[in-house]
């Protein structure tokens, strides 16, 4: 299992907007397979408790607040999470909701076409 990722903002490199900029000094990105990155455990509805279970998107571990019941991930409390009100209709499997057939990127070159 890969370690949790951290974003580290950096200043724009010198010459970034120049025609001859090559990016030769950039480190290569790390690519992970779907199995390595994963979604964690699929959220599930606990009917007797009226809540949705969740895992951390970074570690894939169960969130611990409220016994993992109706909790959202929060960077300020990465292991515990924060309390959330979740109704059964919102306890969704992200694999089904965010699949490739329901969403698409609109690239800036396409905005003039799409906004007419």
Secondary structure as UniProt FT lines:
FT   TURN            14..17
FT   TURN            19..20
FT   TURN            24..25
FT   HELIX           34..37
FT   STRAND          45..46
FT   TURN            47..50
FT   STRAND          51..53
FT   TURN            57..59
FT   HELIX           65..68
FT   STRAND          71..72
FT   HELIX           75..77
FT   TURN            78..80
FT   STRAND          82..83
FT   HELIX           88..90
FT   HELIX           94..97
FT   TURN            100..101
FT   HELIX           108..110
FT   HELIX           111..114
//
